[in-house]
Amino acid sequence: MGIEKKAFHQLSYGLYLAAGEYEDKRAACVINTAVQVSSDPFQLIIIVNKDNHTHELIEKSQKFVVMTLNQHCDMDFIKNFGFQSSKDVDKFAAYKTGSTTSGLSFVDCNQVSAVFECKVTGELDGHTHSIFLGEVVEAFEHDTTEKPLTYSYYRGTLKGKTPSKASSYVGDEPEHTEYEGAQKGIHRFECQICGYVYETEEEELPESFICPLCKAPKEKFKKIA
């Protein structure tokens, strides 16, 4: 029968923040997989894209911090941690931060419900991603006033898009069809990275246009029919 891409959308995910630090560098990225695999000892697995700076720092330090996110998160939070590189900007600078007992950074805001510090005990090659197994050395709740942030909420309520670096990316984002503005001379362009839709009376985007949400260039926008 082959592979039907829509079948993968029946798998459920959450959204988490993975962080790594090595020497004077720190990095963080949004991931969709963090799972408890045992309780004696407590162990978690996370999946991180190999191209992410966070991946590099986790490999060098053999430690990581994973934070569970909740529905206080908005697209500004996702944009900061998910759609720019830690090589270019200190993502933590936009938010208040705290430190674990051993001194690793975590985001100290109401978007985070729990914090786990782990030491890496195993790594599995997943081609584009690495699967890190970590033994939990510290864990605590942070803010549990909102429900966990699921991928369903991210896609349905926040109108977020699956980025190509996500382990759940399958490349079959639904095409948009007709819309009311089409009869009014309004043209719409959708960012293929984060899903932002820009409306304009111009038929084409200017060469210098960049996405106000994720900073993607004009080439990453697709005109909606």
Summary of the structure (lengths in Angstrom):
residues: 225
radius of gyration: 18.8
end to end distance: 31.5
largest distance: 62.7
contacts: 655
relative contact order: 0.17
helix: 18%
strand: 39%
